[in-house]
Amino acid sequence: MTANDFRALALALPETEEREHMDHPDFRVGGKIFATLGYPTLEWAMVKLTPAQQQLYTVAHPEVFVAIRGAWGARGATNVRLKTAGKTLTRQALADAWRNTAPTDLGSESAKAPARRTRRRRLR
């Protein structure tokens, strides 16, 4: 995965725009950042996950996802190692970060972002 691959995946999500914050390209929905490129170095990106999502990604794919240290990391900010990240996995993490950040008034637009598959339990 390259920085341009990450950028293309982020910009494919509904109503996403690229801006810059603290000398890093960032990706926003509804004016709020859900991902950045080049943090802490050019080989990395960041996605804003929930703490629970962060734990799932970092445990399942430790070669790709690393929790950021400090308060931001405790809130779910997660680094993505671009060199080892695949497009499918990165697309899913970006979609999760987008959903976590998108305003609720996007409503039907959020359905266009790839949905996570969840298993439903049958009630008896």
C-alpha positions as protocol buffer text, in pm:
chain_id: "A"
residue {
  index: 1
  type: MET
  ca { x: 0 y: 0 z: 0 }
}
residue {
  index: 2
  type: THR
  ca { x: 130 y: 343 z: -91 }
}
residue {
  index: 3
  type: ALA
  ca { x: 29 y: 684 z: 42 }
}
residue {
  index: 4
  type: ASN
  ca { x: -156 y: 741 z: -286 }
}
residue {
  index: 5
  type: ASP
  ca { x: -344 y: 412 z: -243 }
}
residue {
  index: 6
  type: PHE
  ca { x: -448 y: 518 z: 108 }
}
residue {
  index: 7
  type: ARG
  ca { x: -552 y: 861 z: -23 }
}
residue {
  index: 8
  type: ALA
  ca { x: -764 y: 706 z: -300 }
}
residue {
  index: 9
  type: LEU
  ca { x: -939 y: 470 z: -56 }
}
residue {
  index: 10
  type: ALA
  ca { x: -1012 y: 755 z: 187 }
}
residue {
  index: 11
  type: LEU
  ca { x: -1140 y: 989 z: -84 }
}
residue {
  index: 12
  type: ALA
  ca { x: -1370 y: 716 z: -220 }
}
residue {
  index: 13
  type: LEU
  ca { x: -1583 y: 741 z: 96 }
}
residue {
  index: 14
  type: PRO
  ca { x: -1890 y: 968 z: 70 }
}
residue {
  index: 15
  type: GLU
  ca { x: -1841 y: 1342 z: 123 }
}
residue {
  index: 16
  type: THR
  ca { x: -1475 y: 1304 z: 215 }
}
residue {
  index: 17
  type: GLU
  ca { x: -1239 y: 1592 z: 155 }
}
residue {
  index: 18
  type: GLU
  ca { x: -863 y: 1617 z: 188 }
}
residue {
  index: 19
  type: ARG
  ca { x: -713 y: 1905 z: 385 }
}
residue {
  index: 20
  type: GLU
  ca { x: -396 y: 1959 z: 583 }
}
residue {
  index: 21
  type: HIS
  ca { x: -339 y: 1982 z: 956 }
}
residue {
  index: 22
  type: MET
  ca { x: -1 y: 2022 z: 1127 }
}
residue {
  index: 23
  type: ASP
  ca { x: 181 y: 1958 z: 797 }
}
residue {
  index: 24
  type: HIS
  ca { x: 4 y: 1625 z: 736 }
}
residue {
  index: 25
  type: PRO
  ca { x: -264 y: 1551 z: 476 }
}
residue {
  index: 26
  type: ASP
  ca { x: -587 y: 1462 z: 651 }
}
residue {
  index: 27
  type: PHE
  ca { x: -923 y: 1327 z: 544 }
}
residue {
  index: 28
  type: ARG
  ca { x: -1246 y: 1472 z: 679 }
}
residue {
  index: 29
  type: VAL
  ca { x: -1616 y: 1412 z: 672 }
}
residue {
  index: 30
  type: GLY
  ca { x: -1847 y: 1682 z: 801 }
}
residue {
  index: 31
  type: GLY
  ca { x: -1536 y: 1890 z: 873 }
}
residue {
  index: 32
  type: LYS
  ca { x: -1397 y: 1634 z: 1119 }
}
residue {
  index: 33
  type: ILE
  ca { x: -1078 y: 1433 z: 1071 }
}
residue {
  index: 34
  type: PHE
  ca { x: -1112 y: 1055 z: 1047 }
}
residue {
  index: 35
  type: ALA
  ca { x: -770 y: 971 z: 896 }
}
residue {
  index: 36
  type: THR
  ca { x: -430 y: 1126 z: 826 }
}
residue {
  index: 37
  type: LEU
  ca { x: -124 y: 1043 z: 617 }
}
residue {
  index: 38
  type: GLY
  ca { x: 240 y: 1074 z: 717 }
}
residue {
  index: 39
  type: TYR
  ca { x: 209 y: 1041 z: 1092 }
}
residue {
  index: 40
  type: PRO
  ca { x: 448 y: 985 z: 1261 }
}
residue {
  index: 41
  type: THR
  ca { x: 656 y: 941 z: 942 }
}
residue {
  index: 42
  type: LEU
  ca { x: 581 y: 906 z: 571 }
}
residue {
  index: 43
  type: GLU
  ca { x: 558 y: 526 z: 605 }
}
residue {
  index: 44
  type: TRP
  ca { x: 250 y: 553 z: 828 }
}
residue {
  index: 45
  type: ALA
  ca { x: -111 y: 669 z: 829 }
}
residue {
  index: 46
  type: MET
  ca { x: -366 y: 706 z: 1109 }
}
residue {
  index: 47
  type: VAL
  ca { x: -732 y: 610 z: 1144 }
}
residue {
  index: 48
  type: LYS
  ca { x: -968 y: 722 z: 1423 }
}
residue {
  index: 49
  type: LEU
  ca { x: -1122 y: 403 z: 1555 }
}
residue {
  index: 50
  type: THR
  ca { x: -1311 y: 340 z: 1875 }
}
residue {
  index: 51
  type: PRO
  ca { x: -1103 y: 179 z: 2152 }
}
residue {
  index: 52
  type: ALA
  ca { x: -1287 y: -150 z: 2093 }
}
residue {
  index: 53
  type: GLN
  ca { x: -1222 y: -139 z: 1717 }
}
residue {
  index: 54
  type: GLN
  ca { x: -859 y: -49 z: 1784 }
}
residue {
  index: 55
  type: GLN
  ca { x: -817 y: -354 z: 2003 }
}
residue {
  index: 56
  type: LEU
  ca { x: -970 y: -582 z: 1738 }
}
residue {
  index: 57
  type: TYR
  ca { x: -746 y: -448 z: 1460 }
}
residue {
  index: 58
  type: THR
  ca { x: -424 y: -442 z: 1664 }
}
residue {
  index: 59
  type: VAL
  ca { x: -473 y: -794 z: 1799 }
}
residue {
  index: 60
  type: ALA
  ca { x: -579 y: -945 z: 1466 }
}
residue {
  index: 61
  type: HIS
  ca { x: -321 y: -758 z: 1254 }
}
residue {
  index: 62
  type: PRO
  ca { x: -29 y: -640 z: 1473 }
}
residue {
  index: 63
  type: GLU
  ca { x: 199 y: -614 z: 1170 }
}
residue {
  index: 64
  type: VAL
  ca { x: -33 y: -345 z: 1025 }
}
residue {
  index: 65
  type: PHE
  ca { x: -206 y: -163 z: 1313 }
}
residue {
  index: 66
  type: VAL
  ca { x: -44 y: -4 z: 1619 }
}
residue {
  index: 67
  type: ALA
  ca { x: -219 y: 197 z: 1889 }
}
residue {
  index: 68
  type: ILE
  ca { x: -82 y: 550 z: 1914 }
}
residue {
  index: 69
  type: ARG
  ca { x: 73 y: 623 z: 2254 }
}
residue {
  index: 70
  type: GLY
  ca { x: -90 y: 861 z: 2498 }
}
residue {
  index: 71
  type: ALA
  ca { x: -438 y: 1007 z: 2525 }
}
residue {
  index: 72
  type: TRP
  ca { x: -513 y: 1002 z: 2151 }
}
residue {
  index: 73
  type: GLY
  ca { x: -431 y: 633 z: 2134 }
}
residue {
  index: 74
  type: ALA
  ca { x: -644 y: 563 z: 2439 }
}
residue {
  index: 75
  type: ARG
  ca { x: -936 y: 718 z: 2248 }
}
residue {
  index: 76
  type: GLY
  ca { x: -875 y: 491 z: 1947 }
}
residue {
  index: 77
  type: ALA
  ca { x: -623 y: 674 z: 1727 }
}
residue {
  index: 78
  type: THR
  ca { x: -444 y: 392 z: 1547 }
}
residue {
  index: 79
  type: ASN
  ca { x: -141 y: 396 z: 1316 }
}
residue {
  index: 80
  type: VAL
  ca { x: -145 y: 198 z: 992 }
}
residue {
  index: 81
  type: ARG
  ca { x: 188 y: 68 z: 860 }
}
residue {
  index: 82
  type: LEU
  ca { x: 140 y: 135 z: 489 }
}
residue {
  index: 83
  type: LYS
  ca { x: 407 y: -109 z: 369 }
}
residue {
  index: 84
  type: THR
  ca { x: 230 y: -411 z: 523 }
}
residue {
  index: 85
  type: ALA
  ca { x: -131 y: -293 z: 488 }
}
residue {
  index: 86
  type: GLY
  ca { x: -347 y: -452 z: 221 }
}
residue {
  index: 87
  type: LYS
  ca { x: -617 y: -261 z: 36 }
}
residue {
  index: 88
  type: THR
  ca { x: -909 y: -467 z: 165 }
}
residue {
  index: 89
  type: LEU
  ca { x: -809 y: -435 z: 530 }
}
residue {
  index: 90
  type: THR
  ca { x: -725 y: -65 z: 495 }
}
residue {
  index: 91
  type: ARG
  ca { x: -1055 y: 3 z: 318 }
}
residue {
  index: 92
  type: GLN
  ca { x: -1238 y: -159 z: 611 }
}
residue {
  index: 93
  type: ALA
  ca { x: -1046 y: 40 z: 874 }
}
residue {
  index: 94
  type: LEU
  ca { x: -1108 y: 363 z: 683 }
}
residue {
  index: 95
  type: ALA
  ca { x: -1478 y: 283 z: 653 }
}
residue {
  index: 96
  type: ASP
  ca { x: -1496 y: 221 z: 1029 }
}
residue {
  index: 97
  type: ALA
  ca { x: -1316 y: 549 z: 1099 }
}
residue {
  index: 98
  type: TRP
  ca { x: -1545 y: 731 z: 853 }
}
residue {
  index: 99
  type: ARG
  ca { x: -1858 y: 586 z: 1020 }
}
residue {
  index: 100
  type: ASN
  ca { x: -1725 y: 683 z: 1364 }
}
residue {
  index: 101
  type: THR
  ca { x: -1683 y: 1043 z: 1249 }
}
residue {
  index: 102
  type: ALA
  ca { x: -1956 y: 1110 z: 992 }
}
residue {
  index: 103
  type: PRO
  ca { x: -2246 y: 1331 z: 1101 }
}
residue {
  index: 104
  type: THR
  ca { x: -2567 y: 1138 z: 1160 }
}
residue {
  index: 105
  type: ASP
  ca { x: -2745 y: 1355 z: 902 }
}
residue {
  index: 106
  type: LEU
  ca { x: -2550 y: 1179 z: 627 }
}
residue {
  index: 107
  type: GLY
  ca { x: -2798 y: 897 z: 697 }
}
residue {
  index: 108
  type: SER
  ca { x: -2839 y: 716 z: 369 }
}
residue {
  index: 109
  type: GLU
  ca { x: -2493 y: 823 z: 257 }
}
residue {
  index: 110
  type: SER
  ca { x: -2338 y: 615 z: 534 }
}
residue {
  index: 111
  type: ALA
  ca { x: -2493 y: 309 z: 378 }
}
residue {
  index: 112
  type: LYS
  ca { x: -2259 y: 361 z: 81 }
}
residue {
  index: 113
  type: ALA
  ca { x: -1956 y: 299 z: 301 }
}
residue {
  index: 114
  type: PRO
  ca { x: -1871 y: -72 z: 324 }
}
residue {
  index: 115
  type: ALA
  ca { x: -2063 y: -224 z: 611 }
}
residue {
  index: 116
  type: ARG
  ca { x: -1909 y: -459 z: 861 }
}
residue {
  index: 117
  type: ARG
  ca { x: -2061 y: -799 z: 863 }
}
residue {
  index: 118
  type: THR
  ca { x: -2187 y: -902 z: 1201 }
}
residue {
  index: 119
  type: ARG
  ca { x: -2329 y: -1232 z: 1309 }
}
residue {
  index: 120
  type: ARG
  ca { x: -2676 y: -1219 z: 1453 }
}
residue {
  index: 121
  type: ARG
  ca { x: -2776 y: -1456 z: 1729 }
}
residue {
  index: 122
  type: ARG
  ca { x: -3101 y: -1638 z: 1693 }
}
residue {
  index: 123
  type: LEU
  ca { x: -3344 y: -1578 z: 1974 }
}
residue {
  index: 124
  type: ARG
  ca { x: -3516 y: -1882 z: 2117 }
}
